[in-house]
Amino acid sequence: VKPKRNTPTGTVITNSATIVFDEEAPITTNEVFNTIDALPPTTSMQALPAQTNRASFVLRWSGEDDAGGSGLRDYTVWVSVDGQPYQVWLNSVQQTQAVFDAQAGSRVYAFYVTATDHVGNITPAPNQPQVVIRATPGDANGDNCVDDADLLAVLFNFGSQGQGLPADFNEDGVVDDADLLILLTNFGAGC
């Protein structure tokens, strides 16, 4: 038995049966019920800056099922790189954040997240991405081009310690060999 398409979430459908065997007295079964969850969950992603020079960045998302729904089961996070078709990045996960490692070069990443509830309703893919970010690892001065100016920024700040340093591309709190390697790996990107 299937409910009508317009049956709202929270509608309770009950049923019982009466069974007759030959000439025995009728047997009435216990009443059972099912509660309808008619709508898919909704999702959102926390905004990101328009660009980053970091080798990785944190994505955060959330979702909720409709009132009276069965609740969220899991999320799937999708990514498009430089306008290519979306691919699954994280599939059927319960977490609501993860670190994304940018590829070498200057790339534009677009993300959206879908959720599945406990009865299998899935958030439809949105028409537009939920967040977009350009990642140019090694770009210390923020011009989306990894060049000599960025190399000088790393060299002049080599050994500096602290949080939020423009040339600390791996965000470990110090401008060092690891940051220089990120810059050299991406040298020329975006130029």
N, C-alpha and C positions, 0 to 999 in steps of 0.2 A: 504494500500500500504506500503510495507516494502522496505527500501533501500537495495542495494546490500551490502554484507558483507564487501567489501573492499572500501566502500565509505568513504573518509576521513572527519575528523572533519572540520567543517566550510562550507561544501558543502550545498548550499541552494537549496531546492527542492520547485518549485513553481507549482501551479495548479489552474485552474479555470474550470468552466463547462458552457455549454450552455444547457438550459432547454427549451423544446418545449412542450406546452400543446395544444393538439388537433390542432386547426387551428390558434392559437394565434401566434403572432410574437415571435421569439426566445428571451429568456432572458439569458444574459450572467452574471454570478456571478462575484463578485470581486475576484481578484487574491489573493490567500493565499500562505504563504510559511512556511516552516519548515527548521531549520538549524540543521544539523547533529552533534551530539556529539558522536563520535565513540569509544573513548578510556576511560578507567577508570582513576581516579585520581592516583597520586603517593603520598607516605607518607614517613616520616622519623621520628626518635626519637632521642632526644639529648642523647649523651653518658652519662653513669653512671660510677662511680668507680666500680672496680671489687667486692668490698665488703663494707658493712657498719655495724656499731654497733648501728645504730639508730633504734628506734621503728617505724619510718615512714620516707619516703623520697619522693621527688617531681619528678614526671615524666613530661617531656615536649615533645610535638610532633608537627608536621606541615604537611602540604600537599598542593598540587596544582593540578588543573585540566589541561588537555592539552590546548595548545594555541587555542583559539576559542571555547573552551568547555563551558559548561553551568555553571560552577563554583561549588565549594564544598558546599554540604548541611550539612553534619555532619561526625563525626568520631565515630568509635567503637574501644575500646582498649581491647586487649586480654591478658590474663596472664596464664602461666603454672607454677605450683608450684612443685618443685622437679621432673621435667620431666613428670609430669602427662599431660593428654590432655589439650589443651587450653580451657579456659572458658572466656566468656565475663565478663570484669570487669566494663567497662563503655559503655553503649549502646546509640548510636545516640545522641552524645553530640556535641555542638558547641565549647566548651572551648578547649584550646590547652595545658593545664597543670592541674595536680591534685595531691593531696597528697595520697600516697599509704601507708596503715598501714600494717606493716609486722606481720605475725603470730608469735606466741611464738615458740621458738626453733631456730635452724640454718637451714635456708631454701634457696634454689636457686630459684630465680624468673626470668622467661623469658617473655619478652613482645614484642608485635608488635601491630601496629595500622593499621586499614583499614579506607578508606574514601568512602563516597557515593556522587556522584554529583547530580545535579538537575534533571537529566533524569533517574537516577537509576543505572548508572554504578558503580560498587564496585571494589575497589582495591583487587586483589587476595591475599590470604594469602602467605607470603613469605616462602621460603624453610627453612630459618634460622630466629631465633628471631632477632629483631632490637636492643634490649638491654638485657643484662643479669646481674644480681647482686646477690651476696650472702648476705643475711641479718642475722646477729646474734646479735639481740638486747641484750645489757648488756656486750658485749665483749670489755672491755676498752682497752686491749693491742693488739687487732687485730690479735690474733692467731686462731680465729674461734672456740674458746672453752670458754664458760662462766664458770669460776672456781674461786678458792680462790684468785688468782692474781688479777682478776677483782674486786672481793669484796674488797680487800685491796685498790685498786685504788679508788674506790668510798669512802671508809671510810677515807682514807688519804686526799681526796679532798673535803670531805663533807663541804658544805657551800661556796665553791669557786664560784666566779662569773666571767662571761666573755663569749665570743663567741668561739666556736670550742673546748670546753673542752672535752677531750676523754671520761670522765665519765658522761657527760651531755647527756644521751641517748634520752631525749625528746626535746632537743635543746631549752630549755626555758631560758638559760643563767645562770643557777645555778645548782650545784650538790646538790641534796636534796632527800627527802623521795621518790619522784616520780621516780627518777633514781634508787634508791635502790630497789624499788618494781619491776621495769623492770628487773634488774639484778636477783633478787630472783625468779621471775616468770620464767626466762630462765636459771636458774642455772643448769649446767650440759649439756646444749645444745652444740652440736658440738664436745663434748669430747669423 
